[in-house]
Amino acid sequence: MAETVLKGPASYFPSIERKYGRPIADWRQVVRSGYPAKHMELVTLLKERGLGHGHANAVVAYTLAQDGLK
């Protein structure tokens, strides 16, 4: 079975899930609940819920890209 290699912001996801104890889907839902908002406003939203800056930035960047908003 081939191992999936995550690239870009998604490469942070395994460590985010381990560190904060919540699945990425939960964090992405928090981002979506903040729409419409600017990138850094969404980063702040995640930071207010306990994520570090770099992890919050990765989740926001990935979510915006996947949702076609970046």
N, CA, C and O atoms as CSV, one atom per row, in Angstrom:
chain,resi,resn,atom,element,x,y,z
A,1,MET,N,N,0.842,-1.172,0.000
A,1,MET,CA,C,0.000,0.000,0.000
A,1,MET,C,C,0.892,1.241,0.000
A,1,MET,O,O,1.771,1.376,0.851
A,2,ALA,N,N,0.670,2.131,-0.937
A,2,ALA,CA,C,1.502,3.334,-1.069
A,2,ALA,C,C,1.123,4.367,-0.018
A,2,ALA,O,O,-0.054,4.574,0.279
A,3,GLU,N,N,2.128,5.001,0.530
A,3,GLU,CA,C,1.919,6.048,1.524
A,3,GLU,C,C,1.632,7.366,0.797
A,3,GLU,O,O,2.321,7.713,-0.163
A,4,THR,N,N,0.615,8.094,1.258
A,4,THR,CA,C,0.289,9.376,0.672
A,4,THR,C,C,1.225,10.434,1.249
A,4,THR,O,O,1.356,10.561,2.466
A,5,VAL,N,N,1.870,11.186,0.372
A,5,VAL,CA,C,2.773,12.245,0.801
A,5,VAL,C,C,2.034,13.569,0.672
A,5,VAL,O,O,1.650,13.977,-0.423
A,6,LEU,N,N,1.843,14.223,1.792
A,6,LEU,CA,C,1.173,15.513,1.791
A,6,LEU,C,C,2.171,16.599,1.442
A,6,LEU,O,O,3.320,16.566,1.884
A,7,LYS,N,N,1.728,17.562,0.646
A,7,LYS,CA,C,2.599,18.654,0.235
A,7,LYS,C,C,1.961,19.979,0.589
A,7,LYS,O,O,0.756,20.061,0.827
A,8,GLY,N,N,2.775,21.009,0.621
A,8,GLY,CA,C,2.277,22.352,0.906
A,8,GLY,C,C,1.689,22.450,2.302
A,8,GLY,O,O,2.152,21.771,3.219
A,9,PRO,N,N,0.670,23.292,2.475
A,9,PRO,CA,C,0.082,23.472,3.804
A,9,PRO,C,C,-0.419,22.170,4.420
A,9,PRO,O,O,-0.364,21.998,5.638
A,10,ALA,N,N,-0.904,21.256,3.589
A,10,ALA,CA,C,-1.431,19.987,4.107
A,10,ALA,C,C,-0.361,19.155,4.810
A,10,ALA,O,O,-0.693,18.268,5.596
A,11,SER,N,N,0.914,19.425,4.543
A,11,SER,CA,C,1.981,18.655,5.190
A,11,SER,C,C,1.991,18.877,6.701
A,11,SER,O,O,2.569,18.079,7.439
A,12,TYR,N,N,1.362,19.946,7.162
A,12,TYR,CA,C,1.273,20.234,8.600
A,12,TYR,C,C,0.138,19.471,9.287
A,12,TYR,O,O,0.120,19.372,10.514
A,13,PHE,N,N,-0.800,18.936,8.520
A,13,PHE,CA,C,-2.020,18.383,9.105
A,13,PHE,C,C,-1.799,17.278,10.136
A,13,PHE,O,O,-2.431,17.317,11.191
A,14,PRO,N,N,-0.932,16.295,9.881
A,14,PRO,CA,C,-0.735,15.264,10.909
A,14,PRO,C,C,-0.254,15.843,12.248
A,14,PRO,O,O,-0.724,15.427,13.307
A,15,SER,N,N,0.678,16.799,12.201
A,15,SER,CA,C,1.170,17.367,13.458
A,15,SER,C,C,0.122,18.253,14.118
A,15,SER,O,O,0.068,18.328,15.346
A,16,ILE,N,N,-0.710,18.925,13.328
A,16,ILE,CA,C,-1.793,19.748,13.900
A,16,ILE,C,C,-2.776,18.845,14.634
A,16,ILE,O,O,-3.186,19.154,15.753
A,17,GLU,N,N,-3.151,17.746,14.021
A,17,GLU,CA,C,-4.094,16.825,14.660
A,17,GLU,C,C,-3.522,16.244,15.945
A,17,GLU,O,O,-4.229,16.129,16.946
A,18,ARG,N,N,-2.236,15.876,15.922
A,18,ARG,CA,C,-1.609,15.335,17.138
A,18,ARG,C,C,-1.534,16.386,18.235
A,18,ARG,O,O,-1.875,16.113,19.386
A,19,LYS,N,N,-1.089,17.588,17.882
A,19,LYS,CA,C,-0.851,18.619,18.882
A,19,LYS,C,C,-2.135,19.132,19.524
A,19,LYS,O,O,-2.182,19.348,20.735
A,20,TYR,N,N,-3.180,19.330,18.713
A,20,TYR,CA,C,-4.396,19.969,19.218
A,20,TYR,C,C,-5.540,18.999,19.476
A,20,TYR,O,O,-6.565,19.390,20.034
A,21,GLY,N,N,-5.380,17.740,19.078
A,21,GLY,CA,C,-6.358,16.708,19.403
A,21,GLY,C,C,-7.686,16.811,18.671
A,21,GLY,O,O,-8.681,16.231,19.107
A,22,ARG,N,N,-7.713,17.537,17.572
A,22,ARG,CA,C,-8.939,17.656,16.775
A,22,ARG,C,C,-8.597,17.376,15.323
A,22,ARG,O,O,-7.504,17.706,14.864
A,23,PRO,N,N,-9.532,16.765,14.593
A,23,PRO,CA,C,-9.269,16.510,13.178
A,23,PRO,C,C,-9.237,17.810,12.373
A,23,PRO,O,O,-9.858,18.802,12.751
A,24,ILE,N,N,-8.517,17.789,11.276
A,24,ILE,CA,C,-8.409,18.957,10.402
A,24,ILE,C,C,-9.791,19.409,9.940
A,24,ILE,O,O,-10.032,20.607,9.795
A,25,ALA,N,N,-10.689,18.476,9.712
A,25,ALA,CA,C,-12.042,18.845,9.264
A,25,ALA,C,C,-12.695,19.831,10.237
A,25,ALA,O,O,-13.412,20.737,9.813
A,26,ASP,N,N,-12.451,19.659,11.532
A,26,ASP,CA,C,-13.004,20.586,12.531
A,26,ASP,C,C,-12.438,21.988,12.346
A,26,ASP,O,O,-13.178,22.972,12.377
A,27,TRP,N,N,-11.129,22.075,12.154
A,27,TRP,CA,C,-10.484,23.382,11.995
A,27,TRP,C,C,-10.923,24.040,10.696
A,27,TRP,O,O,-11.121,25.254,10.643
A,28,ARG,N,N,-11.073,23.237,9.647
A,28,ARG,CA,C,-11.525,23.792,8.367
A,28,ARG,C,C,-12.949,24.323,8.483
A,28,ARG,O,O,-13.298,25.311,7.837
A,29,GLN,N,N,-13.767,23.678,9.296
A,29,GLN,CA,C,-15.133,24.157,9.502
A,29,GLN,C,C,-15.126,25.498,10.234
A,29,GLN,O,O,-15.947,26.367,9.944
A,30,VAL,N,N,-14.210,25.666,11.173
A,30,VAL,CA,C,-14.072,26.959,11.857
A,30,VAL,C,C,-13.719,28.044,10.838
A,30,VAL,O,O,-14.268,29.145,10.882
A,31,VAL,N,N,-12.805,27.729,9.928
A,31,VAL,CA,C,-12.437,28.693,8.885
A,31,VAL,C,C,-13.669,29.054,8.064
A,31,VAL,O,O,-13.945,30.232,7.838
A,32,ARG,N,N,-14.400,28.057,7.622
A,32,ARG,CA,C,-15.576,28.305,6.779
A,32,ARG,C,C,-16.652,29.091,7.525
A,32,ARG,O,O,-17.397,29.857,6.914
A,33,SER,N,N,-16.737,28.907,8.826
A,33,SER,CA,C,-17.725,29.659,9.606
A,33,SER,C,C,-17.399,31.147,9.645
A,33,SER,O,O,-18.258,31.973,9.953
A,34,GLY,N,N,-16.143,31.481,9.330
A,34,GLY,CA,C,-15.709,32.877,9.326
A,34,GLY,C,C,-15.861,33.570,7.988
A,34,GLY,O,O,-15.586,34.765,7.883
A,35,TYR,N,N,-16.298,32.844,6.950
A,35,TYR,CA,C,-16.489,33.458,5.631
A,35,TYR,C,C,-17.629,34.465,5.695
A,35,TYR,O,O,-18.568,34.261,6.464
A,36,PRO,N,N,-17.585,35.528,4.927
A,36,PRO,CA,C,-16.433,35.997,4.172
A,36,PRO,C,C,-15.492,36.778,5.085
A,36,PRO,O,O,-15.935,37.570,5.918
A,37,ALA,N,N,-14.245,36.557,4.927
A,37,ALA,CA,C,-13.235,37.264,5.712
A,37,ALA,C,C,-11.912,37.183,4.965
A,37,ALA,O,O,-11.727,36.332,4.095
A,38,LYS,N,N,-11.018,38.057,5.307
A,38,LYS,CA,C,-9.685,38.043,4.725
A,38,LYS,C,C,-8.849,36.946,5.377
A,38,LYS,O,O,-9.146,36.478,6.477
A,39,HIS,N,N,-7.798,36.551,4.665
A,39,HIS,CA,C,-6.917,35.477,5.120
A,39,HIS,C,C,-6.480,35.682,6.578
A,39,HIS,O,O,-6.651,34.788,7.407
A,40,MET,N,N,-5.930,36.834,6.884
A,40,MET,CA,C,-5.394,37.051,8.232
A,40,MET,C,C,-6.496,37.127,9.287
A,40,MET,O,O,-6.251,36.807,10.450
A,41,GLU,N,N,-7.680,37.537,8.913
A,41,GLU,CA,C,-8.804,37.510,9.861
A,41,GLU,C,C,-9.149,36.062,10.216
A,41,GLU,O,O,-9.476,35.757,11.363
A,42,LEU,N,N,-9.073,35.187,9.237
A,42,LEU,CA,C,-9.336,33.766,9.487
A,42,LEU,C,C,-8.223,33.126,10.307
A,42,LEU,O,O,-8.486,32.261,11.143
A,43,VAL,N,N,-6.984,33.543,10.074
A,43,VAL,CA,C,-5.868,33.062,10.892
A,43,VAL,C,C,-6.100,33.473,12.350
A,43,VAL,O,O,-5.920,32.668,13.263
A,44,THR,N,N,-6.493,34.711,12.555
A,44,THR,CA,C,-6.771,35.198,13.911
A,44,THR,C,C,-7.888,34.398,14.562
A,44,THR,O,O,-7.822,34.089,15.752
A,45,LEU,N,N,-8.906,34.063,13.793
A,45,LEU,CA,C,-10.020,33.267,14.301
A,45,LEU,C,C,-9.526,31.926,14.846
A,45,LEU,O,O,-9.939,31.497,15.923
A,46,LEU,N,N,-8.646,31.272,14.098
A,46,LEU,CA,C,-8.101,29.988,14.561
A,46,LEU,C,C,-7.170,30.170,15.757
A,46,LEU,O,O,-7.171,29.355,16.679
A,47,LYS,N,N,-6.386,31.228,15.740
A,47,LYS,CA,C,-5.482,31.482,16.868
A,47,LYS,C,C,-6.268,31.727,18.149
A,47,LYS,O,O,-5.833,31.323,19.228
A,48,GLU,N,N,-7.416,32.380,18.046
A,48,GLU,CA,C,-8.270,32.615,19.215
A,48,GLU,C,C,-8.808,31.308,19.781
A,48,GLU,O,O,-9.216,31.250,20.941
A,49,ARG,N,N,-8.809,30.268,18.970
A,49,ARG,CA,C,-9.285,28.955,19.406
A,49,ARG,C,C,-8.136,28.021,19.775
A,49,ARG,O,O,-8.342,26.831,20.013
A,50,GLY,N,N,-6.909,28.579,19.819
A,50,GLY,CA,C,-5.795,27.820,20.356
A,50,GLY,C,C,-4.708,27.377,19.400
A,50,GLY,O,O,-3.679,26.874,19.851
A,51,LEU,N,N,-4.891,27.541,18.094
A,51,LEU,CA,C,-3.836,27.143,17.159
A,51,LEU,C,C,-2.711,28.158,17.164
A,51,LEU,O,O,-2.933,29.348,17.385
A,52,GLY,N,N,-1.502,27.677,16.919
A,52,GLY,CA,C,-0.368,28.562,16.735
A,52,GLY,C,C,-0.465,29.246,15.379
A,52,GLY,O,O,-1.225,28.809,14.514
A,53,HIS,N,N,0.291,30.304,15.194
A,53,HIS,CA,C,0.201,31.101,13.980
A,53,HIS,C,C,0.488,30.289,12.705
A,53,HIS,O,O,-0.287,30.344,11.750
A,54,GLY,N,N,1.578,29.550,12.691
A,54,GLY,CA,C,1.941,28.783,11.499
A,54,GLY,C,C,0.917,27.717,11.156
A,54,GLY,O,O,0.586,27.527,9.985
A,55,HIS,N,N,0.416,27.024,12.158
A,55,HIS,CA,C,-0.598,26.002,11.922
A,55,HIS,C,C,-1.893,26.636,11.432
A,55,HIS,O,O,-2.528,26.120,10.512
A,56,ALA,N,N,-2.283,27.744,12.037
A,56,ALA,CA,C,-3.502,28.442,11.611
A,56,ALA,C,C,-3.362,28.900,10.161
A,56,ALA,O,O,-4.292,28.751,9.369
A,57,ASN,N,N,-2.216,29.449,9.820
A,57,ASN,CA,C,-1.971,29.917,8.464
A,57,ASN,C,C,-2.070,28.766,7.462
A,57,ASN,O,O,-2.638,28.938,6.384
A,58,ALA,N,N,-1.535,27.611,7.799
A,58,ALA,CA,C,-1.588,26.447,6.909
A,58,ALA,C,C,-3.019,25.989,6.680
A,58,ALA,O,O,-3.400,25.693,5.548
A,59,VAL,N,N,-3.815,25.926,7.738
A,59,VAL,CA,C,-5.207,25.492,7.611
A,59,VAL,C,C,-5.998,26.489,6.761
A,59,VAL,O,O,-6.774,26.087,5.894
A,60,VAL,N,N,-5.804,27.771,7.006
A,60,VAL,CA,C,-6.515,28.795,6.232
A,60,VAL,C,C,-6.104,28.739,4.761
A,60,VAL,O,O,-6.966,28.739,3.883
A,61,ALA,N,N,-4.819,28.692,4.484
A,61,ALA,CA,C,-4.346,28.670,3.103
A,61,ALA,C,C,-4.911,27.465,2.351
A,61,ALA,O,O,-5.374,27.599,1.219
A,62,TYR,N,N,-4.872,26.313,2.970
A,62,TYR,CA,C,-5.381,25.098,2.336
A,62,TYR,C,C,-6.885,25.187,2.099
A,62,TYR,O,O,-7.366,24.855,1.016
A,63,THR,N,N,-7.622,25.631,3.101
A,63,THR,CA,C,-9.079,25.702,3.004
A,63,THR,C,C,-9.503,26.692,1.933
A,63,THR,O,O,-10.384,26.397,1.125
A,64,LEU,N,N,-8.884,27.860,1.923
A,64,LEU,CA,C,-9.224,28.857,0.906
A,64,LEU,C,C,-8.934,28.324,-0.506
A,64,LEU,O,O,-9.731,28.514,-1.424
A,65,ALA,N,N,-7.801,27.664,-0.662
A,65,ALA,CA,C,-7.447,27.110,-1.975
A,65,ALA,C,C,-8.433,26.034,-2.402
A,65,ALA,O,O,-8.876,26.016,-3.551
A,66,GLN,N,N,-8.780,25.137,-1.482
A,66,GLN,CA,C,-9.702,24.063,-1.807
A,66,GLN,C,C,-11.101,24.592,-2.119
A,66,GLN,O,O,-11.821,24.004,-2.926
A,67,ASP,N,N,-11.481,25.681,-1.492
A,67,ASP,CA,C,-12.800,26.271,-1.712
A,67,ASP,C,C,-12.816,27.256,-2.873
A,67,ASP,O,O,-13.839,27.882,-3.152
A,68,GLY,N,N,-11.679,27.391,-3.546
A,68,GLY,CA,C,-11.584,28.271,-4.707
A,68,GLY,C,C,-11.642,29.747,-4.363
A,68,GLY,O,O,-12.061,30.561,-5.186
A,69,LEU,N,N,-11.227,30.096,-3.164
A,69,LEU,CA,C,-11.292,31.477,-2.708
A,69,LEU,C,C,-9.925,32.141,-2.665
A,69,LEU,O,O,-9.807,33.288,-2.235
A,70,LYS,N,N,-8.906,31.443,-3.101
A,70,LYS,CA,C,-7.555,32.024,-3.072
A,70,LYS,C,C,-7.018,32.096,-4.454
A,70,LYS,O,O,-5.893,32.553,-4.656
